[in-house]
Amino acid sequence: MFTSNPFAELSATISPGVMQAYVVIMALLVVGGTLFDVIHKGSATYFFKNWRSGRENAEKEVGAGQKMSIAVQTAVVDVMASGEFCTTNRRIAHLLGMYGFVAYVLASAVLVFNYANPGAETPAIWTALWYIGALMICVGGYWFWFFIRVDVAAEGHSPFRLVRADLFIVSLVLSATFGLLWAWAQAAGSAGSVVMLILYLIATTVLFAGVPWSKFSHMFFKPAAAFEKRMSKADGSAGNLPTQTRDDPEQQKRHSMELLVDAPMDMGLGIKREAPRHY
């Protein structure tokens, strides 16, 4: 099974052109959905307005070299290593899902556009990457869904409770799950492969068509937001939020206070905080 290209076998009944058209349509849905999300929610307007406000409140100039260093740190720590997550389990689950999704989508595109022909000799690396990516999504996704999700782990809700915010993770995990089941059923010659294929297409279509109503587009916004956050720390604007106060006479006068004490930005919510359980 893990060496079999499911799209090559499928091409015996469905034209490779149809499969390729489907992939293109899914890509267009992502682009269109992301643009709609940006316009409808005003995300870009808010981001650039906040960016300009931060630059106006900057206490010092950030040089080109430091900007490059911040960009590299953002790419390596915040994007590639998911450094924004404060717990190891949540970070690992997210990394499994993220890299699994990248491998899954990339391998799907390569297999459909280059090797979706009857009897096609598919390089083992691409077939393995498709299966490994789907399995990584399932491991990270189900682990998150049943054991890490805050409304389950902290608030005690049922893991089967669904809200609109769950659209992305649910459709992603189901797409990978039904994809694997379809590939297995097809390789085994099972009549159930048709049912699994239909469920696979439905879940995948919901995943890519549901961008305006899911968190899918966040993957494009988060790197920019992480870079802005690091820049605000470097130039002193701190995202226009209050920072540590100082025992300074002028500052005391401005705030009409007799004494100012340090107020850390984490406000006591650091590593000493205990995780809530079913509050």
Secondary structure in CASP SS format (residue, H / E / C, confidence):
PFRMAT SS
TARGET T0000
AUTHOR 0000-0000-0000
METHOD secondary structure of the structure
MODEL  1
M C 1.00
F C 1.00
T C 1.00
S C 1.00
N C 1.00
P H 1.00
F H 1.00
A H 1.00
E H 1.00
L H 1.00
S C 1.00
A C 1.00
T C 1.00
I C 1.00
S C 1.00
P H 1.00
G H 1.00
V H 1.00
M H 1.00
Q H 1.00
A H 1.00
Y H 1.00
V H 1.00
V H 1.00
I H 1.00
M H 1.00
A H 1.00
L H 1.00
L H 1.00
V H 1.00
V H 1.00
G H 1.00
G H 1.00
T H 1.00
L H 1.00
F H 1.00
D H 1.00
V H 1.00
I H 1.00
H H 1.00
K H 1.00
G C 1.00
S H 1.00
A H 1.00
T H 1.00
Y H 1.00
F H 1.00
F H 1.00
K H 1.00
N H 1.00
W H 1.00
R H 1.00
S H 1.00
G H 1.00
R H 1.00
E H 1.00
N C 1.00
A C 1.00
E C 1.00
K C 1.00
E C 1.00
V C 1.00
G C 1.00
A H 1.00
G H 1.00
Q H 1.00
K H 1.00
M H 1.00
S H 1.00
I H 1.00
A H 1.00
V H 1.00
Q H 1.00
T H 1.00
A H 1.00
V H 1.00
V H 1.00
D H 1.00
V H 1.00
M H 1.00
A C 1.00
S C 1.00
G C 1.00
E C 1.00
F C 1.00
C C 1.00
T C 1.00
T H 1.00
N H 1.00
R H 1.00
R H 1.00
I H 1.00
A H 1.00
H H 1.00
L H 1.00
L H 1.00
G H 1.00
M H 1.00
Y H 1.00
G H 1.00
F H 1.00
V H 1.00
A H 1.00
Y H 1.00
V H 1.00
L H 1.00
A H 1.00
S H 1.00
A H 1.00
V H 1.00
L H 1.00
V H 1.00
F H 1.00
N H 1.00
Y C 1.00
A C 1.00
N C 1.00
P C 1.00
G C 1.00
A C 1.00
E C 1.00
T C 1.00
P C 1.00
A H 1.00
I H 1.00
W H 1.00
T H 1.00
A H 1.00
L H 1.00
W H 1.00
Y H 1.00
I H 1.00
G H 1.00
A H 1.00
L H 1.00
M H 1.00
I H 1.00
C H 1.00
V H 1.00
G H 1.00
G H 1.00
Y H 1.00
W H 1.00
F H 1.00
W H 1.00
F H 1.00
F H 1.00
I H 1.00
R C 1.00
V H 1.00
D H 1.00
V H 1.00
A H 1.00
A C 1.00
E C 1.00
G C 1.00
H C 1.00
S C 1.00
P C 1.00
F C 1.00
R C 1.00
L C 1.00
V C 1.00
R H 1.00
A H 1.00
D H 1.00
L H 1.00
F H 1.00
I H 1.00
V H 1.00
S H 1.00
L H 1.00
V H 1.00
L H 1.00
S H 1.00
A H 1.00
T H 1.00
F H 1.00
G H 1.00
L H 1.00
L H 1.00
W H 1.00
A H 1.00
W H 1.00
A H 1.00
Q H 1.00
A H 1.00
A C 1.00
G C 1.00
S C 1.00
A C 1.00
G C 1.00
S H 1.00
V H 1.00
V H 1.00
M H 1.00
L H 1.00
I H 1.00
L H 1.00
Y H 1.00
L H 1.00
I H 1.00
A H 1.00
T H 1.00
T H 1.00
V H 1.00
L H 1.00
F H 1.00
A H 1.00
G C 1.00
V H 1.00
P H 1.00
W H 1.00
S C 1.00
K C 1.00
F C 1.00
S C 1.00
H H 1.00
M H 1.00
F H 1.00
F H 1.00
K H 1.00
P H 1.00
A H 1.00
A H 1.00
A H 1.00
F H 1.00
E H 1.00
K H 1.00
R H 1.00
M H 1.00
S H 1.00
K H 1.00
A H 1.00
D H 1.00
G C 1.00
S C 1.00
A H 1.00
G H 1.00
N H 1.00
L C 1.00
P C 1.00
T C 1.00
Q C 1.00
T C 1.00
R C 1.00
D C 1.00
D C 1.00
P H 1.00
E H 1.00
Q H 1.00
Q H 1.00
K H 1.00
R H 1.00
H C 1.00
S C 1.00
M C 1.00
E C 1.00
L C 1.00
L C 1.00
V C 1.00
D C 1.00
A C 1.00
P C 1.00
M C 1.00
D C 1.00
M C 1.00
G C 1.00
L C 1.00
G C 1.00
I C 1.00
K C 1.00
R C 1.00
E C 1.00
A C 1.00
P C 1.00
R C 1.00
H C 1.00
Y C 1.00
END
